[in-house]
Amino acid sequence: MSERANTMLAIEGLAIEIDGNRIVDGVSLGVETGRILAIVGESGCGKSLTALSVLGLLPGAARVSAGSIRLGGRELTGLSEAELAQVRGNDAAIIFQEPVASLNPLMRVGEQVEEALLLHRGLSHAAAREEAIAIMARVGIPDPARRARQYPFELSGGMCQRIMIASALICRPSLLIADEPTTALDVTIQAQILDLMRRLRDEVGSAIVLITHDMGVVADLADDVCVMYGGRIVESGPVDAIFAAPSHPYTRLLLGTIPKLDGARKTALRTIEGMVPPAGAWPEGCRFRTRCPLADEACEQVPPVVAVGASHRAACWHVDRLEAMA
Amino acid sequence: MSEPLLQVRDLKVHFPLRRGIGTPGGVVKAVDGVSFNLQPGRTLALVGESGCGKSTTAYAVVGLERATSGTIRFDGRDITALEGRERAALAQDIQIVFQDPSSALDPKMTIADSICEPLAIAGRSRADRKARVAELLDRVGLPAALAERLPSALSGGQRQRVVIARALALSPRLLVLDEPVSALDVSIRSQVLNLLLELQRDLGLSYLFISHDLSVVRHIADEAMVLYLGTVAEQGPVDAIFERPQHPYTKALLSAIPLPDPRAQRHREKIILSGDLPSPLSPPVGCPFVTRCPERIAVCAEERFPLAAGDTGTEAACVHVGRQLIG
């Protein structure tokens, strides 16, 4: 993937192994400043591992075995733990699915928001507190000075997610990674958080990587989309193109399984045969071929990445036969 | 209209809280005056956000929670306060399927034994049980070869099919489905939803369907009831609820579901509610939704309005709906 001037994050040929199994295989993607890239896929597709690897947060057994990860032009693979600690919370930050579990239960939330400022900017406590309260107000926490003195258990799930977002943003990172940021929240609270993330992109200009399995959230928030299956990107492109002209059989089937708000009710929905194979038990060649209605002998070889439109690519031998799926 | 299979009248489930460190005591009114009918062969969806009382309502129906007041009738019979043997006998007619199939199956029991358990409790013979297991596996679309496997050998979607097979073992008439597809992968959900639709069509089952996923609700349910803080905000036929919602909460809830269509989603009017749900320990005095309602007027903070028929086929508990009829 050619790197454009305003590309903030560029991942090329990333491979992540667990016990010799390539769980993530040859992932390349780029995110520009002021844009939101959604990585979408089902459990076990490698989307979270890909995101965690950027900040060197892979779980113990997993390691990056190939590829490069550049943040603002700087190579992150191979950095020492101390060097990575300088990047985390400063240049790049991450928010997780379970806001309550991700906060320290014994620390006042205000202290957790200001922590990054103390670590990276060497501010005094008073100055850091002032900034923390300002950013808490900005992410929509009412009465932030009082809230700052409270503990996570005193706040609702939506409020805790705002605290996470506030602490992630306080050093104005150029990259924000959001790993299923609204999955644990109720839908009216999800709508608030999605709206907040949209404003962050527009006002702060962060590059945002959004990890999700929810096609509605993708449609709502993303500018660009990477669809992952079996540790590989099967399709990538601008959000409108992905939804209007899905060009990989998996994307096409996945979108077809979701009940539409204007579709016929109580009718049989489209299904995808079989199940997601466990990591490492993928077939040779195209990893979707055992569930794909278009599969033939060609699919036993790893499929080429085919350009199907402007910045729109699909990894499939049969992009010209999609109509056959109807 | 035929006799409802399930009839719930003014159901209340209150939980008194013991006074203690950090808890000032009080009563959580988890369900506070819910009424509905479920007709044979139909699906009623209970929708709403956490703490709205949808699961508690369903648990009261299956006897997992005790009603504080109100009545629950099944097939005309008052089952509100049934206990012991009588309550257990009701398992022949009412069964429940939970969200997470992994924790709903005993990891050390074979699939066949799990499905057999209700039959064994009901005193069916061994030969009978064996035949029934084969029949049930086939019914839910699982290969017979899985009978002697353990749950760990199955995928999430297969496990949920096993849980459904077990719930069907005694040929119940009512299934309570508590978020039955929420824990499943997206590509598996439609398989299980199709199975539920097929079972309803073939066996004439009634479903009480709990879900926070409104696109699933619209697809599978005939009627929907929107709950907020233990009370009914709006109820009616699914089409009317989705196309012409009357209650401001229903409108906000629907507008909050992101549509899987970026162009439509961009041009859609979104109602973003401010604030969180109020604490169930101290709900607002007037309308439960008053603290977040974009359409509130002064009277809403003082008075709670009962359900009233609007002109779109739903009933809503809102000052703006149907008042002219009452005057």
Chai-1 contact restraints between the chains, C-beta under 6 A:
chainA,res_idxA,chainB,res_idxB,connection_type,confidence,min_distance_angstrom,max_distance_angstrom,comment,restraint_id
A,E42,B,D185,contact,1.0,0.0,6.0,A-B,restraint_1
A,E42,B,V186,contact,1.0,0.0,6.0,A-B,restraint_2
A,E42,B,S187,contact,1.0,0.0,6.0,A-B,restraint_3
A,S43,B,D185,contact,1.0,0.0,6.0,A-B,restraint_4
A,S156,B,D276,contact,1.0,0.0,6.0,A-B,restraint_5
A,G158,B,D276,contact,1.0,0.0,6.0,A-B,restraint_6
A,D186,B,E49,contact,1.0,0.0,6.0,A-B,restraint_7
A,D186,B,S50,contact,1.0,0.0,6.0,A-B,restraint_8
A,V187,B,A256,contact,1.0,0.0,6.0,A-B,restraint_9
A,V187,B,I257,contact,1.0,0.0,6.0,A-B,restraint_10
A,T188,B,A256,contact,1.0,0.0,6.0,A-B,restraint_11
A,T188,B,L273,contact,1.0,0.0,6.0,A-B,restraint_12
A,A191,B,A256,contact,1.0,0.0,6.0,A-B,restraint_13
A,A191,B,I272,contact,1.0,0.0,6.0,A-B,restraint_14
A,Q192,B,I272,contact,1.0,0.0,6.0,A-B,restraint_15
A,D195,B,I272,contact,1.0,0.0,6.0,A-B,restraint_16
A,H213,B,V186,contact,1.0,0.0,6.0,A-B,restraint_17
A,M215,B,P260,contact,1.0,0.0,6.0,A-B,restraint_18
A,G216,B,P258,contact,1.0,0.0,6.0,A-B,restraint_19
A,G216,B,P260,contact,1.0,0.0,6.0,A-B,restraint_20
A,V217,B,P258,contact,1.0,0.0,6.0,A-B,restraint_21
A,A219,B,P258,contact,1.0,0.0,6.0,A-B,restraint_22
A,A219,B,P260,contact,1.0,0.0,6.0,A-B,restraint_23
A,A219,B,D261,contact,1.0,0.0,6.0,A-B,restraint_24
A,A219,B,P262,contact,1.0,0.0,6.0,A-B,restraint_25
A,A219,B,Q265,contact,1.0,0.0,6.0,A-B,restraint_26
A,D220,B,P258,contact,1.0,0.0,6.0,A-B,restraint_27
A,D220,B,Q265,contact,1.0,0.0,6.0,A-B,restraint_28
A,V239,B,P262,contact,1.0,0.0,6.0,A-B,restraint_29
A,D240,B,P262,contact,1.0,0.0,6.0,A-B,restraint_30
A,F243,B,P262,contact,1.0,0.0,6.0,A-B,restraint_31
A,T257,B,S190,contact,1.0,0.0,6.0,A-B,restraint_32
A,I258,B,P260,contact,1.0,0.0,6.0,A-B,restraint_33
A,P259,B,S215,contact,1.0,0.0,6.0,A-B,restraint_34
A,P259,B,V216,contact,1.0,0.0,6.0,A-B,restraint_35
A,P259,B,H219,contact,1.0,0.0,6.0,A-B,restraint_36
A,L261,B,S215,contact,1.0,0.0,6.0,A-B,restraint_37
A,R265,B,H219,contact,1.0,0.0,6.0,A-B,restraint_38
A,K266,B,L197,contact,1.0,0.0,6.0,A-B,restraint_39
A,A268,B,N194,contact,1.0,0.0,6.0,A-B,restraint_40
A,L269,B,S190,contact,1.0,0.0,6.0,A-B,restraint_41
A,L269,B,L193,contact,1.0,0.0,6.0,A-B,restraint_42
A,L269,B,N194,contact,1.0,0.0,6.0,A-B,restraint_43
A,T271,B,S190,contact,1.0,0.0,6.0,A-B,restraint_44
A,T271,B,Q191,contact,1.0,0.0,6.0,A-B,restraint_45
A,I272,B,S187,contact,1.0,0.0,6.0,A-B,restraint_46
A,M275,B,S155,contact,1.0,0.0,6.0,A-B,restraint_47
A,M275,B,G157,contact,1.0,0.0,6.0,A-B,restraint_48
